[in-house]
Structure formats: C-alpha cells, structure tokens
Amino acid sequence: MNQIIKDLNWRYAVKKYDSSKKIEEQDLAILKETISLSPSSMGLQAYKVLVIENPEIRSKLQEKSFGQTQVTEASHLFVFCGFTEITEDYINLMVEKTAETRNQTLSELEGFKNFLGSKMTMDSDKLEIWTAKQTYIALGHLMQTAAQLRIDSTPMEGFDPHGYDEVLNLSEKGLKANLVCTLGFRAEDDIYQHMQKVRKNHTDLFELV
Ligand SMILES: Cc1cc2nc3c(=O)[nH]c(=O)nc-3n(C[C@H](O)[C@H](O)[C@H](O)COP(=O)(O)O)c2cc1C
C-alpha cells in the first residue's frame, strides 16, 4: 500500500490516550513548523495556536470540553484561535516582515498593504468565520504530519468556546478558540483503534464533471 495511504489509515480520532507517553521536543518542533508552513489567506496567519501543557489549565479546559478525557490525558493540547480583529498595527507588522524577508522596500509593498487593509474593515462576524476557516487548513496539515511521525491526534470541536475564553482570557487577547487538537499516543485499550473506518464510496464522494 502507498505510504501516504498507510499513514492516513493509521490515524484515527483517539478517544483514550496513554498519559505516560510524551511527545519528544524535536517532534514537537516539527509539528509546530507544520502549522507555521500551512497556507493562509494573503499570508496573514490571522490566528494563534496555544500549546497547553499545564495540567491545571487542562483540567479546567476539560470541564469546558464536555469532560472529554483526551484534553487532560494527551501529551499536548493545541487550541487553534482565530483573530477577532485585524488591526492596522498587525498589517504594518506583516508588511514589514515581508519587506525584510524578501529584501523589498515598503514603498514597493504599498499596494499589498492597501489590499491587506481591506480585511480590517470586514465586519466582526465575517472576520471570525474567515480566520476560523483557515485554522482548519493548519489542523489538516498538523494531523497528517503527526500521522507520519506516528503521533496520535484528535481533532475536537466538542468544547464551549466561551468557557475556553474564560479559562484562557482569549477575548482580551483578541482571540476566539474555534478548534482543539489533542496530540500524544493512543492507549493500548482504546477500542477505537480497532474499528474499521467508515467512509463513503468514491463514486458518491467524487463527481466527474
Ligand atoms: C471538525 C471536527 C471536530 C471533531 N470533534 C470531535 C470531538 O469533539 N471529539 C472527538 O472525540 N472526536 C471529534 N472528531 C473526530 C471525528 O468524530 C472523526 O474524525 C470521524 O468520526 C472519523 O473517524 P476517524 O478520524 O477515526 O477516521 C472531530 C472531527 C472533526 C474533523
């Protein structure tokens, strides 16, 4: 079987982690770099990923995640947060970073800056949806890389964003939690690892037009 398909079949949404196993620092660095290399609209990366190791905070977050044990038992908890606003300072920062990285002048990037500025005027509901969508792309990359490294993961929407906001003071940081991913190593007795994947037939999933 093709290696990519093997990796994807190896992955499943883990329900029970072995809490004694921790992700090595060098693998954690690869996982973070994967998120960093994910594409984002106009390269703005209008999101932040909180990497939560602190057990007390994780215990509080578990209460806000319908008691799901992965939140406390996994090696790591990644909380994907979208920006709730895009400020002029942020746009300036990204333009300056582009100029510095690509050895360009700020005046060369004036058009780009104005284009980015159009996002600042987006209404807040639209902006939240726009930034949230992009975190899902990073999540997909993260889970694929994790599977290649034989690190388990669980994507989770089963949590209360307001509860996360309270525990992590997200609104004062201009963030909103829209997605969680736990990462670590499956427990030997997690029965879900033996379950067949349920997927639609390709003839139903794809349509040749
Ligand atoms: C956006 C999203 C949210 C999910 N939320 C949860 C969740 O809160 N808890 C959980 O145990 N699994 C969650 N899952 C996992 C799905 O139930 C799982 O991916 C799906 O049933 C397919 O199974 P597989 O990933 O094991 O192949 C979520 C998956 C996605 C993509």
The ligand as an SDF file (V2000), in Angstrom:
LIG
                    3D

 31 33  0  0  0  0  0  0  0  0999 V2000
  -14.0020   19.3110   12.9590 C   0  0  0  0  0  0  0  0  0  0  0  0
  -14.0020   18.0220   13.7270 C   0  0  0  0  0  0  0  0  0  0  0  0
  -14.4690   18.0090   15.0400 C   0  0  0  0  0  0  0  0  0  0  0  0
  -14.3980   16.8290   15.7800 C   0  0  0  0  0  0  0  0  0  0  0  0
  -14.7470   16.8550   17.1110 N   0  0  0  0  0  0  0  0  0  0  0  0
  -14.5110   15.7480   17.8800 C   0  0  0  0  0  0  0  0  0  0  0  0
  -14.6700   15.7920   19.2960 C   0  0  0  0  0  0  0  0  0  0  0  0
  -15.0120   16.8030   19.8770 O   0  0  0  0  0  0  0  0  0  0  0  0
  -14.3790   14.6680   19.9920 N   0  0  0  0  0  0  0  0  0  0  0  0
  -13.9490   13.5110   19.3910 C   0  0  0  0  0  0  0  0  0  0  0  0
  -13.6900   12.5250   20.0950 O   0  0  0  0  0  0  0  0  0  0  0  0
  -13.8050   13.4500   18.0570 N   0  0  0  0  0  0  0  0  0  0  0  0
  -14.0580   14.5350   17.2840 C   0  0  0  0  0  0  0  0  0  0  0  0
  -13.8680   14.4810   15.9260 N   0  0  0  0  0  0  0  0  0  0  0  0
  -13.4250   13.2230   15.3040 C   0  0  0  0  0  0  0  0  0  0  0  0
  -14.4380   12.6280   14.3420 C   0  0  0  0  0  0  0  0  0  0  0  0
  -15.5130   12.0870   15.0400 O   0  0  0  0  0  0  0  0  0  0  0  0
  -13.7140   11.5670   13.4900 C   0  0  0  0  0  0  0  0  0  0  0  0
  -12.6710   12.1960   12.7820 O   0  0  0  0  0  0  0  0  0  0  0  0
  -14.6400   10.8880   12.4940 C   0  0  0  0  0  0  0  0  0  0  0  0
  -15.6230   10.1330   13.1780 O   0  0  0  0  0  0  0  0  0  0  0  0
  -13.8910    9.9670   11.5470 C   0  0  0  0  0  0  0  0  0  0  0  0
  -13.1560    8.9950   12.2450 O   0  0  0  0  0  0  0  0  0  0  0  0
  -11.5630    8.8600   12.1550 P   0  0  0  0  0  0  0  0  0  0  0  0
  -10.9950   10.2480   12.2910 O   0  0  0  0  0  0  0  0  0  0  0  0
  -11.2070    7.9950   13.3360 O   0  0  0  0  0  0  0  0  0  0  0  0
  -11.2320    8.2420   10.8440 O   0  0  0  0  0  0  0  0  0  0  0  0
  -13.9420   15.6380   15.1720 C   0  0  0  0  0  0  0  0  0  0  0  0
  -13.5130   15.6730   13.8380 C   0  0  0  0  0  0  0  0  0  0  0  0
  -13.5080   16.8510   13.1390 C   0  0  0  0  0  0  0  0  0  0  0  0
  -12.9450   16.8770   11.7390 C   0  0  0  0  0  0  0  0  0  0  0  0
  1  2  1  0
  2  3  1  0
  2 30  2  0
  3  4  2  0
  4  5  1  0
  4 28  1  0
  5  6  2  0
  6  7  1  0
  6 13  1  0
  7  8  2  0
  7  9  1  0
  9 10  1  0
 10 11  2  0
 10 12  1  0
 12 13  2  0
 13 14  1  0
 14 15  1  0
 14 28  1  0
 15 16  1  0
 16 17  1  0
 16 18  1  0
 18 19  1  0
 18 20  1  0
 20 21  1  0
 20 22  1  0
 22 23  1  0
 23 24  1  0
 24 25  2  0
 24 26  1  0
 24 27  1  0
 28 29  2  0
 29 30  1  0
 30 31  1  0
M  END
$$$$
